[in-house]
């Protein structure tokens, strides 16, 4: 069974949703028969990278919020992330265009390391405050998960894997996805946003039951909500 996940690296709910999906799969007895595919989605494709500006400043300016309001709103997300064992430092996150990070993710996917790359990018952005549009930083992150640090600059300095990234985005539009994270289970069931844990648990079980009915051989083998939308609302 395949679970496809459309998400952006800069979306705080995407990291939370990732953890909830993983928690559900850890408890799922047939998880070895589930493939998770990480799809690209850009909430702000035209964002101009500005490593000198924090995300809090950016939100305050674009939303018209005071800094106190911005901190109060983001603190709620920080607490939600903490409940999943994630450490968010929103005051460290920097304004950065995510296209190159997504191209790096697409390369990692092509060699079977998409999940590892996705995790490393999210932690770099939300926990470490890294500039995910800086090539040296991205090469270092790729190296940390065992990717070729000679090949990585070649990928980043070219336009390679842009088509794959755009393909994911185009596919999301066809499916009507306007906010992330968005989870598609076996192309039959969808989960929009970082829903409560029980939603993931129940949806995976339901999708699996349908999958087994359609693929009897699997039975032998296996014995909007919190999200960010394309208008910048989280």
N, C-alpha and C positions, 0 to 999 in steps of 0.2 A: 504494500500500500504506500502511496506517495502523499506526502504533506508538503504543499508549496506555500512559502511564506514571503509575501511582499512586505518589505520594510525599508526604512531609511536609517542610516547610521546616526543621524542627528535627532532622531525621534526618541524621547525618553521612554515612551510607552512601548517602543519596539524591543528594548532590552528587557523590560519587565515581562512582556509577552513571551519573549524567547525563553526566559527562565520558567515561566508557567507551563509552556509546552514541554520543556525538558523534564520538569518535575512530573508531568503526566506520563511521559514516556518511561521514566524510571520505574514507575509503578505498573506499567502496562506489560503483561506477561509475554506479549508477542512483538515487543519493540524491535527485535532483531529483523523482523519482516517489514519494518517501516523505514522508508527513505524520506529524509527531510531535505528539501531543495530551497535554498535561499535566493529569492528574487530581488532585483533592484527596483527601487522606487525613489524618486527625488521630490521631496516636499518643496524645495526652493531651488530649481535648476539654474536660476540666474543669480543666485547669491554671489556677492563679491567677497572673496576671502580677505579678512582683516584680522590677522593674529593679534593685533594690539587692542582689539575690542572683545569683551566677554559677551557671551550669549545673553547674560542678564541686561547688559547695556543695550544690546540689539533689541531685545524684547521690549524694554522700556521705551525706546525710541519709536519702534514700529507700531506698538500697541497703544501708545499714549498713556502708559501706566507710569506712576511714580516708581522710583527704585524700591521704596518700601513695599508697594503693592506687588511688584515683580518678585521680590524676595519671598513674600508671603505665599504667593501662588506657586512658585517653584518649590518651596519647602514642602508643600503637600505631596508633590511628585517624589521628592527626595525621601520622604517617609514611606511612601508606597514602595519605592525601590529597596529601601532598607528591609522591608518585610520579606523580600525575595533574596536577601543576602547580598544585595548590590550596594556599593558605596558611590553615590553621586556627589560630585563637587561642581555644582552648577556655576559657582563663582570663578571656576577655572576654565570652563569650556569656552572655546574661542570660535569666532565666526569664521566658517570655512566652507567653501563649495565642496560638495561630496562626490562630484563626478569621478575624479581620479581614484578615490577610495573604492567606488563601485566598480571601476574597471579592474582594479586590483582584485576585488572580490570575484569578479567574473573569471579572471585568470586562475585564481585559486580553485574555483568551482570546476574548471575544465580539467584539473588534475586531481580531483577528489578531495580538496582541502577547503571547500567553501565554508563549512561549519566552523572550522578553526579560525579562518580569516575573519569571519563575521564577528565571532566572539572577541578576537583581539582588537578589531577596529572599534567596537562598542566600548570596550574597557578603556582603550586609549582616549577616546573622546570624553566619556562621562566621568571616569575616575581619575585619569591622569592629566586631563586638560591638554592633550596633544593637538597639534594642528594637522588635521587629517587631509589637508591639501598640500602639505609639504613633502616633496619627493623623498628627501633623506629620511624623514620620519616613516613614510610608508615603506620604504625599502627595509628599514630596520624592523618594522613590524612583520613584514613578510619573512625576513630571516629568522625571527624569533619562533615562527611556527614551522621552520624547516624548509621554506621555499628558497629557490635559487636567487641569491642576492646579486648575481651577475645578470640574470634574466630580468629581474624586477625593474631595474632602470630602463631597460629596453622596452618593456611593456608600458611604463609610465610616460616615457618620452615620445611615444608614438601614439597613433590613434587606435591601436589594436584593442579589441574587446569593447569598443564603443557600440558596435552593432548589437552585441549580445545584451548590453545594458539597455539600449533603446528598445530592443525587442521585448524585454521584460516589462518595460514601462508601457509600451504599446499594447501588450497583452492585458495589462491591468486595466487600461482604458476600455478595451473591448468587454471586459468583465464588469465594468462599472465601479471599479475600486476608486474611491475618492479620499480614503483615509487609511492610515497604517498604524499598527500592524494589521495585516489581513491574511488569514490562514485559510487555505483551501485543502480540504481533506478528500483525497481520492476523486476530486472533481465533482463531488456530490454535496458536500457540506462546507459551510463557511463559518468562520469565527471572525468577527470584526472587532478589533481593539484588544486591549489587555484585559480580557474578561476574567471573572473570578476563577480560581483553580478548578472548581467543580465543573465548570463549563467545558474546560479542556478535557478533563477526565471523561465526562459523559460523551462528548462529541467524538473523541477518538474511539471509544468503545462502540458507539453506534456506527461510525464509518467502517470500523473493522468488521462488524457483523454483516453489513451490506457487502463488503468486499469479499468475505468468505462465501457468501451466497452466490456471488457472481464468479468466483474463482474457487471451486471446491477443493482444488489441490492445495490451497493455502491452509485449509483446515487440517490436512494431514501434516503439513510442515509446522504449523504453530501449535499441534496438540493444544452599537457603537458606544457606547462604553468608552473606556479610556483609550484614546487614540489621538493621532495628529492628522489633520486634513491638509489638502493642497492649498488651502487659503491661509495656512500658517496658524491655525487654531489648534491648541493642545488642551 
